[in-house]
Amino acid sequence: MSTSTPPPEHPPAPNKRPAFELPGRLLKPTGYDPDMPRPATIIAGTALVLLRVVAGVVVLGSLAIGWEGIIADPDIVLDGFDPSPEGTHAALWFLLAAGGTVLLMDLLLAILVYRGHNWARVVVMVIAVGSISTSFFAWWVQGQEITLDSTFVSLSLDILVLLALSSRSAAAYARRNEHRWEPVQAGVS
């Protein structure tokens, strides 16, 4: 009669999280630590937002350079603008001003995320989710192709921004200055 011995248990790998975690552990608030070093996820998320700003500048620059060709297309109609050369230039300046304003707000949000403001991190993530959803619905409803020269770069940057800034370390860093008062348990002195 042979007795079998169970195989030896391997200790878990250090610093490795399990694939599934209980919701209570995930929702546990982070501790108050104003001296927490800036994690790589905040740096990466900020760099990706800055890349998104650079990509927007490139798009606005190419729009300005190719404006005459765009206006010459018979399928393009500028509703609300005079079709004269002055009107088309006004439309270009309007587009550049609107795009520049959005890019300046994105740049400001990147700086605030880098400095550790949680509300800015959440706003950037909401914008990324909106952009990803817009690309998905354009593909689903209108059959718009996701190509390298149209939506692929912005879509991939938004996904990477969302992944970086939704990480635990980014959330802990952004919330490091929040005081959380622990409730007093009855019977504990």
Buried (B, 14 or more C-beta within 10 A) or exposed (E): EEEEEEEEEEEEEEEEEEEEEEEEEEEEEBEEEEEBEBBEBBBBBBBBBBBBBEBBBEBBEEBEEEBEEEBEEEEEEBEEBEEEEEBBBBBBEEBBEEBEEBBEEBBEBBEBBBEBBBEBBBBBBEBBBEBBEBBEEBBEEEEEEBEEEEBEBBBEBBBBBBBBBBBEBBBBBBBBEEEEEEEEEEEEE
